Amino acid sequence: MKILFILENHYPKIGGVETLFKDLTESLAQKGHSITVLTNRSLGDSLSKHENYMPNLTIIRKTFLNRYIFTFFAWIPAFLLARKHDIIHTTSYNAGLPSYIAGLLTGKKVIITFHEVWGKMWFSLPHFGKLSLYFHYLFEQFLLKLNFHKFIAVSQFTADSLSANGIRQEKIEMIHNGLNYREFENIKKETKVNKQHTFLYYGRLGISKGLDILVEGASLVNKDFKLNIVVPRQPSKLLRNLKNNISTKGIEQKVEFFHELPFEELKSRVSSADTVIVPSYSEGFCFTAAESIAMGVAIISSGNGALAEVVSGTHLTMKTFDASGLAECMELALKGKYQYSKPKHFHLSDSVDKYLELYGKLSVE
């Protein structure tokens, strides 16, 4: 089967979406399917424009000035590539429109993986202006109105959100994201230089990630601890805002930043932390939580979105979604007073098998 993936971002860029499609495309290629990834190549990017990444997997990077130009003009290379493929697979948000247009022009079936549906939650998010948030809300609603052949939800929470936003039940398929658990075995931990309790946040610099809650909550804890923050350098404005907020709250001596860590180093740093914090406004799945659980690291989470569905093992859930709720959990973690439930597992092989089953059904319809 020949499958075209149209993605705004792809590995080595980091994030839950990038993790999902890196693992999925590589697994499909290893099974003998012909996979092409069309993605954005940022200005100044040193990555190859055309890369035979591995047998059966080709990555084509087209340079667009920003994500919005990608949204409205990526349909041109997508159309040219789609003619040579059986199915188009894309993801929310910015890759959805060019994928839909390419499918419309070539008659190819298009499926879209939705990670989250925010709806009115857009208007409660920090950092963006009201007008910007309103346009993002409208674009999400527009994308939900497009007649994709299938909407893939990465959690039951996302499936329910799709349904609540008008997607017919027969259009929705729920396929949990999956992890290759072999990657989280025999990890060499960082050597701790002191006995300070180490909290850690790692993931994207997203407006929904609750970084404002993280900083304010940490500032309310009047005990000795260390907070490691592992984030990319982009978007630079959000990183600058985060650092300014940390300085304003007077906790810069407790915080250390890390950027663009290689995967092995990231795993080592996460597994060496005492507690990973996931203070998100919403999560459609949350690889950060699933990976931390796989490494046996305790988690503090907001409990929002799919976090209640994914978080397990040694954990704490914020009673209130605010700085005080997070500070309370951090205080409990410092005392070792966690909750515990049997760890949940989300296997990559199960996820790939379900996608292959879906591709097969679509190819004969």
C-alpha positions as CSV (number, residue, x, y, z in Angstrom):
1,M,0.0,0.0,0.0
2,K,1.2,3.5,-0.8
3,I,0.4,6.1,1.9
4,L,1.1,9.8,1.7
5,F,1.4,11.5,5.1
6,I,1.0,15.3,5.0
7,L,2.2,16.9,8.2
8,E,3.1,20.4,9.2
9,N,6.0,19.2,11.3
10,H,7.9,15.9,11.4
11,Y,10.8,14.4,13.2
12,P,13.4,15.6,14.2
13,K,11.1,18.3,15.5
14,I,9.7,17.3,18.8
15,G,6.2,16.9,20.3
16,G,3.5,14.4,20.7
17,V,2.3,14.7,17.1
18,E,5.8,14.2,15.8
19,T,6.3,11.2,18.0
20,L,3.2,9.5,16.8
21,F,3.9,9.9,13.1
22,K,7.6,9.1,13.4
23,D,6.8,5.8,15.1
24,L,3.8,5.1,12.7
25,T,5.6,5.8,9.4
26,E,8.7,3.9,10.4
27,S,6.6,0.9,11.5
28,L,4.6,0.9,8.3
29,A,7.8,1.1,6.2
30,Q,9.3,-1.8,8.1
31,K,6.2,-3.8,7.2
32,G,6.8,-3.2,3.5
33,H,4.4,-0.4,2.8
34,S,5.6,2.5,0.6
35,I,5.5,5.7,2.8
36,T,6.0,9.3,1.7
37,V,6.0,12.2,4.2
38,L,5.4,15.7,2.9
39,T,6.3,18.3,5.6
40,N,7.4,21.8,6.1
41,R,11.0,22.8,5.9
42,S,11.5,26.0,7.9
43,L,13.6,28.9,6.6
44,G,17.3,28.3,7.4
45,D,16.6,24.6,8.2
46,S,19.6,22.4,7.4
47,L,17.5,19.3,6.9
48,S,17.5,17.7,3.4
49,K,14.7,18.6,1.0
50,H,14.5,15.0,-0.2
51,E,15.5,12.2,2.2
52,N,15.4,8.5,1.7
53,Y,15.1,8.1,5.5
54,M,15.0,4.3,5.5
55,P,13.8,1.6,3.0
56,N,10.2,2.4,1.9
57,L,10.2,5.7,3.7
58,T,10.8,9.0,1.9
59,I,10.6,12.4,3.5
60,I,10.0,15.4,1.3
61,R,10.4,18.8,2.9
62,K,9.1,21.9,1.1
63,T,10.0,25.4,2.4
64,F,7.2,27.6,3.5
65,L,7.7,30.9,5.3
66,N,5.4,29.9,8.1
67,R,2.6,27.5,9.1
68,Y,-0.1,29.7,7.6
69,I,1.4,29.7,4.2
70,F,1.8,26.0,4.5
71,T,-1.9,25.8,5.2
72,F,-2.9,27.6,2.1
73,F,-0.3,26.5,-0.4
74,A,1.0,23.0,0.5
75,W,-1.9,21.6,-1.5
76,I,0.2,22.1,-4.6
77,P,3.0,19.6,-3.8
78,A,0.4,17.5,-2.0
79,F,-1.7,17.2,-5.2
80,L,1.3,16.2,-7.2
81,L,2.3,13.5,-4.7
82,A,-1.2,12.3,-4.0
83,R,-1.7,11.0,-7.6
84,K,0.9,8.3,-6.9
85,H,-0.5,7.1,-3.6
86,D,-3.5,5.1,-2.4
87,I,-4.5,7.0,0.7
88,I,-3.7,10.4,2.3
89,H,-3.2,10.6,6.1
90,T,-3.0,14.0,7.8
91,T,-3.4,15.6,11.1
92,S,-4.9,18.6,12.8
93,Y,-4.5,21.5,12.4
94,N,-2.6,23.2,9.6
95,A,-2.0,20.2,7.4
96,G,-5.7,19.4,7.2
97,L,-6.8,21.9,4.6
98,P,-4.0,21.1,2.0
99,S,-4.6,17.4,2.5
100,Y,-8.4,17.8,1.9
101,I,-7.8,19.8,-1.3
102,A,-5.3,17.2,-2.6
103,G,-7.8,14.4,-1.9
104,L,-10.6,16.4,-3.6
105,L,-8.6,17.0,-6.7
106,T,-7.2,13.4,-7.0
107,G,-10.2,11.5,-5.7
108,K,-8.0,9.9,-3.0
109,K,-9.5,9.2,0.4
110,V,-8.2,11.4,3.2
111,I,-8.2,10.5,6.9
112,I,-7.2,13.0,9.6
113,T,-5.9,12.3,13.1
114,F,-7.3,14.8,15.6
115,H,-5.3,15.1,18.7
116,E,-7.5,17.6,20.5
117,V,-10.7,19.5,19.9
118,W,-10.6,22.7,21.9
119,G,-13.9,24.4,21.0
120,K,-14.7,27.2,23.3
121,M,-11.6,26.4,25.4
122,W,-9.7,28.5,22.9
123,F,-11.0,31.6,24.6
124,S,-9.5,30.7,28.0
125,L,-5.9,30.1,26.8
126,P,-3.1,32.5,27.7
127,H,-0.5,34.4,25.5
128,F,-2.6,34.9,22.4
129,G,-4.8,38.0,21.8
130,K,-8.6,37.6,21.7
131,L,-8.7,38.2,17.9
132,S,-6.1,35.6,17.3
133,L,-7.8,33.0,19.5
134,Y,-11.2,33.8,17.7
135,F,-9.6,33.1,14.3
136,H,-8.0,29.9,15.6
137,Y,-11.4,28.8,16.9
138,L,-13.1,29.5,13.6
139,F,-10.4,27.6,11.7
140,E,-10.9,24.5,14.0
141,Q,-14.7,24.7,13.4
142,F,-14.1,25.0,9.6
143,L,-11.8,22.0,9.7
144,L,-14.4,19.9,11.5
145,K,-16.9,20.7,8.7
146,L,-14.7,19.2,6.0
147,N,-15.8,15.8,4.7
148,F,-12.8,13.7,5.6
149,H,-13.4,10.0,5.2
150,K,-12.4,9.3,8.8
151,F,-11.6,11.3,11.9
152,I,-9.1,9.4,14.0
153,A,-9.2,10.2,17.8
154,V,-6.1,9.4,19.8
155,S,-8.2,8.9,23.0
156,Q,-11.7,8.3,24.1
157,F,-11.7,11.9,25.3
158,T,-10.9,13.2,21.9
159,A,-13.5,10.9,20.3
160,D,-16.2,12.3,22.6
161,S,-15.0,15.8,21.8
162,L,-15.3,15.2,18.1
163,S,-18.8,13.8,18.6
164,A,-19.8,16.8,20.7
165,N,-18.6,19.1,17.9
166,G,-20.9,17.5,15.3
167,I,-18.8,14.7,13.8
168,R,-21.1,11.7,13.1
169,Q,-20.2,8.5,15.1
170,E,-19.6,6.4,12.0
171,K,-16.9,8.9,10.9
172,I,-14.9,8.5,14.1
173,E,-12.3,5.9,14.8
174,M,-10.5,5.8,18.2
175,I,-6.9,4.6,18.0
176,H,-4.8,5.3,21.1
177,N,-1.3,6.6,20.4
178,G,1.3,3.9,21.0
179,L,4.8,3.6,22.5
180,N,7.6,1.2,21.7
181,Y,8.3,0.1,25.3
182,R,11.7,-1.4,24.3
183,E,12.9,2.2,23.9
184,F,12.3,2.8,27.7
185,E,14.3,-0.2,29.0
186,N,17.8,-0.1,30.5
187,I,18.0,3.7,30.6
188,K,21.1,5.2,32.1
189,K,20.0,7.7,34.7
190,E,21.7,11.1,35.3
191,T,23.8,11.2,38.5
192,K,22.2,13.5,41.0
193,V,24.8,15.9,42.6
194,N,22.6,16.5,45.7
195,K,19.4,15.2,47.3
196,Q,17.2,18.0,46.1
197,H,13.8,16.9,44.8
198,T,13.8,17.4,41.1
199,F,10.6,18.3,39.3
200,L,10.6,18.3,35.5
201,Y,8.5,19.6,32.7
202,Y,9.2,18.5,29.1
203,G,7.3,19.0,25.9
204,R,6.3,21.7,23.5
205,L,6.0,25.4,24.2
206,G,2.3,25.3,23.5
207,I,-0.3,27.8,24.8
208,S,-2.4,24.9,26.2
209,K,0.5,23.3,28.2
210,G,-0.1,25.2,31.4
211,L,3.3,26.7,31.7
212,D,1.8,29.8,33.3
213,I,0.3,27.5,36.0
214,L,3.6,25.7,36.3
215,V,5.6,28.9,37.1
216,E,3.0,30.4,39.4
217,G,2.5,27.1,41.3
218,A,6.2,26.6,41.7
219,S,6.6,30.1,43.1
220,L,4.1,29.2,45.9
221,V,6.2,26.3,47.2
222,N,8.5,27.6,49.9
223,K,10.7,24.6,50.1
224,D,14.0,23.5,48.5
225,F,13.6,21.9,45.1
226,K,14.9,22.0,41.5
227,L,12.7,22.5,38.4
228,N,14.1,21.4,35.1
229,I,12.3,22.6,32.0
230,V,13.0,20.8,28.7
231,V,11.5,22.7,25.8
232,P,12.5,23.8,22.2
233,R,13.7,27.3,21.6
234,Q,10.8,28.0,19.3
235,P,8.4,29.7,19.3
236,S,10.9,32.2,20.7
237,K,8.2,34.6,21.9
238,L,6.7,31.9,24.2
239,L,10.1,31.0,25.5
240,R,10.9,34.6,26.2
241,N,7.5,35.0,28.0
242,L,8.2,31.9,30.1
243,K,11.7,33.1,31.2
244,N,10.3,36.6,32.0
245,N,7.6,35.0,34.1
246,I,10.1,32.9,36.0
247,S,12.2,36.0,36.7
248,T,9.1,38.0,37.8
249,K,8.2,35.3,40.2
250,G,11.7,35.2,41.6
251,I,12.4,31.5,41.1
252,E,15.1,31.6,38.5
253,Q,17.6,30.1,41.0
254,K,15.5,27.0,41.2
255,V,15.0,26.6,37.4
256,E,17.3,25.1,34.7
257,F,16.5,25.0,31.0
258,F,17.4,22.4,28.5
259,H,16.8,22.6,24.7
260,E,16.7,20.1,21.8
261,L,18.1,17.2,23.8
262,P,18.9,14.0,21.9
263,F,16.3,11.3,22.7
264,E,18.7,9.2,24.8
265,E,19.7,12.2,26.8
266,L,16.1,13.2,27.2
267,K,15.1,9.8,28.5
268,S,18.0,9.8,30.9
269,R,17.0,13.2,32.3
270,V,13.3,12.3,32.6
271,S,14.1,8.9,34.3
272,S,16.4,10.8,36.8
273,A,13.7,13.2,37.8
274,D,11.7,12.6,41.0
275,T,8.4,14.0,39.5
276,V,7.3,15.0,36.1
277,I,4.7,17.8,36.0
278,V,1.9,17.9,33.3
279,P,-0.1,21.1,34.1
280,S,-2.0,21.2,30.8
281,Y,-5.2,23.0,30.1
282,S,-6.1,20.0,27.9
283,E,-4.4,16.9,26.5
284,G,-5.7,14.7,23.6
285,F,-3.4,11.9,24.7
286,C,-0.1,13.1,26.3
287,F,3.1,11.2,25.3
288,T,4.9,13.0,28.2
289,A,2.6,11.2,30.7
290,A,2.8,7.8,28.9
291,E,6.6,7.9,28.5
292,S,7.1,9.0,32.2
293,I,4.9,6.1,33.3
294,A,6.9,3.7,31.1
295,M,10.1,4.9,32.9
296,G,8.5,4.5,36.3
297,V,8.6,8.2,37.1
298,A,5.9,9.8,39.3
299,I,3.6,12.3,37.7
300,I,1.7,15.4,38.8
301,S,-1.1,16.2,36.3
302,S,-3.9,18.6,35.9
303,G,-6.2,15.7,35.1
304,N,-7.6,17.7,32.2
305,G,-8.6,16.2,28.8
306,A,-7.3,12.7,28.3
307,L,-4.9,12.8,31.2
308,A,-7.5,11.0,33.4
309,E,-7.5,8.3,30.7
310,V,-3.7,8.0,30.4
311,V,-2.1,8.8,33.8
312,S,-1.5,5.8,36.1
313,G,1.3,4.4,38.2
314,T,2.6,6.7,40.9
315,H,0.8,10.0,40.5
316,L,-1.0,13.0,41.9
317,T,-3.9,14.9,40.3
318,M,-4.5,18.6,41.0
319,K,-7.7,19.1,42.9
320,T,-8.2,22.6,41.4
321,F,-6.8,23.7,38.1
322,D,-4.8,26.7,39.3
323,A,-1.5,27.6,40.9
324,S,-2.7,26.6,44.4
325,G,-3.8,23.2,43.1
326,L,-0.4,22.6,41.6
327,A,1.5,23.9,44.7
328,E,-0.5,21.5,46.9
329,C,0.5,18.6,44.7
330,M,4.2,19.7,44.7
331,E,4.1,19.9,48.5
332,L,2.7,16.3,48.7
333,A,5.3,15.1,46.2
334,L,8.1,16.6,48.4
335,K,6.7,14.5,51.3
336,G,6.4,11.4,49.1
337,K,2.7,11.3,49.5
338,Y,1.6,10.0,46.1
339,Q,-1.4,8.0,44.9
340,Y,-0.9,4.7,43.0
341,S,-2.7,2.7,40.4
342,K,-1.7,-0.1,38.1
343,P,0.4,1.3,35.2
344,K,-1.5,1.5,31.9
345,H,0.3,0.5,28.7
346,F,-0.4,1.8,25.1
347,H,1.6,-0.5,22.7
348,L,2.8,0.9,19.4
349,S,2.2,-2.5,17.7
350,D,-1.5,-2.3,18.7
351,S,-1.8,1.2,17.3
352,V,-0.1,0.3,14.0
353,D,-2.3,-2.8,13.6
354,K,-5.4,-0.7,14.0
355,Y,-4.2,1.9,11.4
356,L,-3.4,-0.9,9.0
357,E,-6.9,-2.4,9.5
358,L,-8.4,1.0,8.8
359,Y,-6.3,1.6,5.7
360,G,-7.4,-1.8,4.4
361,K,-11.1,-1.1,4.9
362,L,-10.8,2.2,3.1
363,S,-8.9,0.7,0.2
364,V,-11.8,-1.6,-0.7
365,E,-14.7,0.8,0.0
